[in-house]
């Protein structure tokens, strides 16, 4: 049995065709808008900056979605948000660095062979292909960059991302614990009816049992 | 070790198969990348002894759902955004004044917005073609970025949390079920529950 994502892609394409009919026609005469589009075409399509934008926007949205997940208890919400922050920070940092290095490496190693370029500089250039176009070569370098970064990330996901996520999650959880303890201690200092949180919990259980009986 | 002649063959094969279809590798690399990252993160949750069992029962399905939903929402949402941007630029519904002026001059302005019209097939001067290309790339990159932010950072977190919270409730209910002590023993022996009970120190979950 084979699993294909093509039907989802076809749905997306037909949805796009319908949406396009509703969108009004626009002529972009505003220089600021065209300037932004030009900048976006140059910078957003590069994988390292794309990964950075995704990471930064994830940091601004995902922890808040986790903290507002009312289907789970407060402790789970906090642990989940802490882990999400740690995962985003670790993943974005390593992701951006690895992509930047890999794409830079493939770009400098896929140059057209000439007397000035050494063996290494033209190692990834297609040599037996009859016609190498500028557009084709750009896509070729892009492919190799993705392939290399994917290969590197096979190891770094386990060797760097996972341990870094664990350590950052634990640091955040420690901070949350310290903050909670401080709030509890302040409460008992202010209202000294109970000597500790354990006594308070035991007493409230007794009260609850009494009510239920 | 790959010999130099074989490496040249591989490089040529890559150029022939992927230089014309860059989107193919983006999708393939994305799917493999998400799956690998998810596997690493699940192992990070399992081996983190500071996270209690009860929370692990939420975090493991959350991470698993994160990869699955990310792949599906990338296909459904990001692809829709990219397809819209490509069509808007291709059909000339969204256009630069210089390109519009050129098309009007050559009696092609009537076709603007027609779903079958393709500006990239129209012969135009090199400078204008360059102008059209950067507009096209810009629109495409902006739409793809907005689509990815929406799918990966808004839709996926909501859906993965929804799935994970249901899984957590189900697992806790099964383990704490007083009616079926025998079934409970079976559950505890299963590999799924041994994953959650990796660390012996935690005492948050009462079984």
Interface residues (C-beta under 8 A of the other chain):
Chain A: X5 X8 X9 X11 X12 X13 X15 X16 X17 X19 X20 X23 X25 X26 X27 X28 X29 X34 X36 X37 X38 X39 X40 X41 X42 X44 X45 X50 X53 X54 X57 X58 X60 X61 X62 X65 X66 X69 X71 X72 X75 X76 X79 X80 X83 X84 X87 X91 X123 X124 X125 X126 X127 X128 X129 X132 X133 X135 X136 X137 X139 X140 X142 X143 X144 X146 X147 X149 X150 X153 X154 X157 X158 X161 X162 X163 X165 X166 X169 X170 X173
Chain B: X7 X8 X9 X11 X12 X14 X15 X16 X18 X19 X20 X21 X22 X25 X26 X29 X32 X33 X36 X37 X39 X40 X41 X43 X44 X45 X47 X48 X50 X51 X52 X54 X55 X58 X59 X62 X71 X72 X75 X76 X77 X79 X80 X83 X84 X87 X88 X91 X93 X94 X95 X96 X97 X100 X112 X113 X115 X134 X135 X136 X137 X138 X139 X140 X141 X142 X144 X145 X148 X149 X152 X153 X154 X157 X158 X161 X162 X165 X166 X168 X169 X204
